[in-house]
Every structure is written in C-alpha cells, then in structure tokens.
Amino acid sequence: MANQETAYGLRPIGLVGSGVNSTGVTQYEIASDNTNAIYQYSIVVPLAAGVIDQAGDTAGGTTQALGVLMGVEYVDSVQKKPVWINYWPGSGSVSVDTNHPVKAFVADNPNQLFKVASDATLTDRATALATVFANASLGTSARTGSTSTGSSNSALSVSSVATTATLPLRIVGIMDDEANSDYTAAGIPLIVRLNAHFNAGTRRFDSQTTADSTGI
C-alpha cells in the first residue's frame, strides 16, 4: 500500500525534549522585489540586507538556516488592504504596495522539530531506524512547491543520508503514522531538525570569559 503523502516540506511538530510546541513564529521581511517563490514549509535563510530568501540551493544548501516559512502578509497596491497568503509567489505574481513591508512569518526556534517525508523507499523499519542520528539533504526540491496549495514539494533525500555534518537536516526519529507506514514506498514521515541553525549561538571556550573558560 503506497503512502498517502510523499512531499510536503518541513512541517513543525514539536520541540526537542518534548517541550510544548506553541506554534510560535517570528516576523521577518521579504524584499518586495524578490522574484523567487518561497513556499510554505520550505527552508529560508537570512540575507545581509536584513530580509529572508529561499534556501541556498536546490537541496537545502549549507548556509545557516533561519527556519521554515509559515506564511506571508503584504498590502495589495490595488485594493489597499492587507492580504495573507501561505507562501510568497514572487514579486511578479502579486501587486504589492511598497509603502508597506512584506511580512514573513517563520518557525525559527533552533530546537524546532519537523516532519518530512522520505523521497524514496526505506525498505523496512529496521533500515529506516538506522538513519536516525544521521544527516541528510532535501532531494533537489528545497525550493520547489505548488502554486495551487502554496506548500513546498520538498522531501528528504534518502540517497543523501550520511554522517556528513554540513548536510542541512539531522534525522532524530520516525513518526508513527498508519496512513504513511509503507516502508517499501516513498513518504515515510521522518522527524528532523535543522543543522547549523542561524539562531543557535556558538560558544567560545577560551580564556576571554570566566564562564566560557570553566565551561559553565
């Protein structure tokens, strides 16, 4: 029996350590002249200009990820009123009043866990379990999506699973999902978190501060 869902991006499901998932997001901005389509549940990255954009390359990239896009709000230049949509179609597809920012709402907690579908068979549960604690990329689909639903078409690349630290995703578990439990087909729901998260600060263990030098 084939799985019911096979590609939907990174859907927030909870936090590391079973912390309460408030589905909280942070507001950022997208440049009003950004022609790139940025789909819901797709990885976004910060830019030097203070705005966000789509993932660094078609498989997710090695640029520090800010999080996953949940939705967008802009002011329509014709209707002169706010419009809320679940993805950014690109500046050539919407009429934006540039007197107002294009607001982007991002699930950006560095401890956020996501559900993502496998893009190929995992053979059986034992094989799938062996991918846990490994890293992976998205199967050349990190920047693709549906203009009908606004959702990402990305899925985890099974062939990319490795210990390579620069891959964008860390696999931390397998979801129990009866409708998507056929390990011989694409669409097994894996639990992942973002590697090299922009909001996950790094600490300097040197002699500059007492706290760092003692490891506190």
Sequence and secondary structure as in RCSB ss.txt:
>XXXX:A:sequence
MANQETAYGLRPIGLVGSGVNSTGVTQYEIASDNTNAIYQYSIVVPLAAGVIDQAGDTAGGTTQALGVLMGVEYV
DSVQKKPVWINYWPGSGSVSVDTNHPVKAFVADNPNQLFKVASDATLTDRATALATVFANASLGTSARTGSTSTG
SSNSALSVSSVATTATLPLRIVGIMDDEANSDYTAAGIPLIVRLNAHFNAGTRRFDSQTTADSTGI
>XXXX:A:secstr
   S      EEEEEGGG       EEEEE TT  S B BT EEEE TTS EEE SSTT  SS B EEEEEEEEE
BTTT SEEEESSB  GGGS B TTS EEEEEE  TTEEEEEEBSS   SHHHHHTTTT EE B S TT B TTT 
BB   B GGG BS TTSSEEEEEE   GGG  TTSS  EEEEEESSBTTS     STT HHHHHT 
